[in-house]
Amino acid sequence: RPPSTPRVGLVDLLIDGLGSPWAQVLIRGAEKAAGRWGFSLVVTSSARSDFDLRRWIGMLRKRGTDGIVLVLSRADQREIETVEELLHVPLVLLDPVGQRDPRLSTVGCTNWLGGVMATTHLLDLGHTRIGFIGGPLDTQCTLDRYEGYLAAHRTFGVDSDPALTRYGDFLVGGGKRLGAELLDRDDPPTAVFAGNDLQAAGVYQAATERGLRVPDDLSVVGFDDAPLCEMLSPPLTTVRQPLDDMANEAVRLLSEALTHPGGSAGTRIELATTLIVRGSAAQLRENAKEPHE
């Protein structure tokens, strides 16, 4: 139940990039959730070149805030401690990265299981040489998705080839560059599990440049279920993160912390991921075309 008297009526969302489709869906979800729980949402991007954490904290102290949702692709423990120390308001980490702090409430999704589902789908289709293009190595979601990828291989009794693993930047350009690296190998993968949909779109580009067709010559699975998936040709099979629900849970935890101070501190919520099957993965063909320049 929304609290009857929020103190300031404002919740702050600090996110380190506004440009990605993922961020846009998340912000929309947070805005809806804030309204549902009786708050207005203020969004700040920490990716701006002029962003200064202490100045931002100073501004919040002046105008007041009821709580903060932090979405950081590279969580800096010191930054989080600074926010906690100086603001003394409820704090929730959304899709936390880095090592999880047991004192903080966090909302994420089942990244490991998502990695299992994406890879299992490709193994079911007969692929045994599956490339993995994750995000940056220091992001927890990348490590969890990769662990899922490995677990699915073990379940099928298939050896995963470490030479087919790459870590990127979650951007289209990175996906294209790393996809090209994998496809130019003498023993290229027949399928790629990309750690997010933007990188999957980059893999499509690398395949097209090499005269390969998705999914006839290369199967691709993404992660997120960004609006982009439906626009790709063929539409991308991907793992859906319930971003709306994640945003709602984060704001709900803040609301609860205001109503019952200390009651929900350290809560860890993981929401289910789902495999959305579209047209980008197909049964392995014995005569799959060899990539060529």
N, C-alpha and C positions, 0 to 999 in steps of 0.2 A: 504494500500500500504506500503510495507517495506520502512523504511526510507533510503534515498540514501546514507547518510554518518553516519553509527553508530559510536559512539565515540571510543569505544575500540573493538567492535565486539564480546564481550563476555557477556553472561547472566549466572548467577549463580543459581543453584537449590540446596537448602539446604533441605534435607529430613531426617527424623529420623530413617528410616530403609530401607535397600536396598533389604532385603531377601524376602519380601512377593511378591507373584505374582502381587498384586495390584501395588506395587512400580515399578516393572519391566515394566509393561504396561505403567504406567505414565511416566517413564523416557524415554522410547522409543518414546512416543507421544511428550514429551518436546523436544527431540532431533530433531525430524522431524519438529516441529514447529519453533525451533530456526533457522534451515536451511531456512525454508520458509520466515522468517522475517529478514534474513541476519545476523544471529549471530552464534557463536559457543557456545555450552552448556558445562558448567563445573558443575559436580555433586559432592556434598559433603554429607557424611552421618554424622548426628549429634549423631547417636547412638554409634559411636566408643567410646571406653572407654577413649581414649586420646583426644577427641574433646574438644576444649576450644573456646567458642564463641568469646571472645575478641581477641584471637590469630588469629582466622579465619578472623575477621573484619580487623585486622591489615594487614593480607596478602592481602586481597581484596583492601585495600587502596593503598598498594604498587603497585600491578599489574594493578589495575583499573577494573571496571566492569560497564556495562551499566544498569544493573538492577538485582533484585533478586526475585526469586519465592521461597516462604517459604512453605514447606509442613511439618507441625508438628502435631503429633497425640495429643500432649498436648500443646496447645499454651500457652506460658508463656508471659503475657503482657509485663513484664519487658524486656524479651529477644527481643521482637519485637521493643520496644521503643529504646533499646540499638542499634539495627541494624539501625533503622531510624536516630537516633541522630548522630551516628558516620560515617555513609556512605553517607547520602544525595543523594541517588539514588532512582529511582522508585522501589517500593516494592509491590508485589502482594501476597496475601495469597491464597493458593490453598486448597480447601476442608477445610475451616477454622474450628477450634474447639474452645471451650470456648465461651465467649461472643464476639459478633461481634463488631469490632471497626468501627464506621461510617466513620472515616477519611480514612480508608484503602480500597484499591480495593481488592475485593475477588471474587474467582470463585469457585462455588460448584455445586452440583446437587440437584435435588428435592428429598431430603431424606425423607421428610414427605410423599410425594405422593408415593414414592417407598414403604414405610411402609404400606400405604393404599392398594396398588396394591397387595403386597405379601399376606397380611392378608385377603383381599377380595377374592383372589383366593382360599384360604383354606376354608373360610366361604361358598363360592359358592359350594364347594365340600361336604358340610354338617358337617364340623368340628366345634365344639363349644368349645372344650377344646384345645386351641392353646397355646403352650409354646412360650415364647420370650426369646432368649439369645442374649443380646446386647453386645456391646463392653464396655470399661470402662465408668462409669457413668459421668465422667467429659469431655466426648467428645460430641460436639454439634450434630454430625451425629447420635450418638446413641440415644440421647434425641429426635431428630426429627423423627427417624424411629419408636421409641416407641410411640410417639404421633400419628403417622400414624396408628400403630397397634391398639391403643385405639379408634381412630376415626372410623376405619372400623367396630369394634365391635358395636359402638354406632349406626352406620348406619343400621346394621343388627338387632339391638335390642337385641344383645347377651351380657350378662355380661362377661367381661374379669375377670379372676381369678388372683389377684395379686400374689398368691402363685406360679404361673407358670412363673414368671418373674425372670430372672437371669442376672447379669452383668459380663462379662468375660474379655478376653484380646485380642480378635480378632485372637487367635491362635488355631490350631487343638486340642492341649492338653486341653485347656480351654473348648472348645466345647464338648469334650468327657466327661470331668469331670462334667460339668453342665448338659449335656444331661443325664448322668447317674443319677444325683440327681433327675431330673424330672421324668425319666422313673421308678425309684425305689419307687416313691410315691404310696400310696394306690389308689389314683385317678389320674393316669398319663395322660398327654396330648395324644391326638391321632394325633397331628400335632405339628411341631415346626417351627417357623420363626426364623432363625439364622441371627444375625446382619451382618455377612459376610460369604463368601464361605468357608473359612478355618474352622470356627466354625461349619458350616453345615457338613463338612467332619468329624469333631469330633463326631457330633451327629450320623452320619452313624455308626461310630465305636462302640459307646455306644449301639446302637440298635442291631448291629450284635452280640455283646457279650451277649446280653440278649435273643438271639434267635428270634429277631424281624426282619421282612423284610421291607425294604423301596421299594415301598410305600404301600404294602399290609397291614402291621400292623402299620406303622408310616409314615405320610407324612412330607416332609421336604422342606422348601424353603430357599434359601440363599440370598446374596446381594453382588453385584460387577460385576458378570459374568467374573470371572478370568478363565484363560485357564484350570484350574483344573476341572471346571464343567463338561466338556466333558469326562474327564478321570474317573470320579466316576461312580459306577455302582449301580443303574441306573444313567444316566446323570442328573445333578442337575437343577431343576427349580429355577430361580434366578431373581433378579432385576439388570439390566445392568446399570452401571454408564458409561457415555460416556467419559472415561478417556482421550482418544486421543483429543477429542474436548475441554475438560477442560484445558489440557496442552496448546493447541493451543490458547485458549482465554487468558490464563495467559500471554503468551509471546506476544500476540497481544496488550494487555493492557500496557505492558512495552514499546513496540515499540511506541505506541500512546503517552505515557507519555514523551518519549524522543522527539517526534516530536512536541507535544503541551504541554509543561510543565504545570502541574496543571490542565490540561483540564479534565482528566478522574479520578482524585483522588476520592476515595469513591464510585466508581462504584461497584455494586453488580450484578454478573451474576450467574444465576442458570440455568443449563442445564437439559433437561428432562431425567428422568429415564424411562426404559421400562421393562415390565415383559417378561422374556424369558421362555416359557413353555417347559419343557423337560419331564423327566419321574419320578420325585421324589415325586409327589403328586397325590393322587387318591381319588376317592369318599369314604367317610367314610363307612366302613362296620359295620353292626350292631353287628356282632360277632367278632369285633377286638380282637385279642389275648391280654390277660393281660400280661404285662411284668413279667418276673420271673428271679430269680437269675440263 
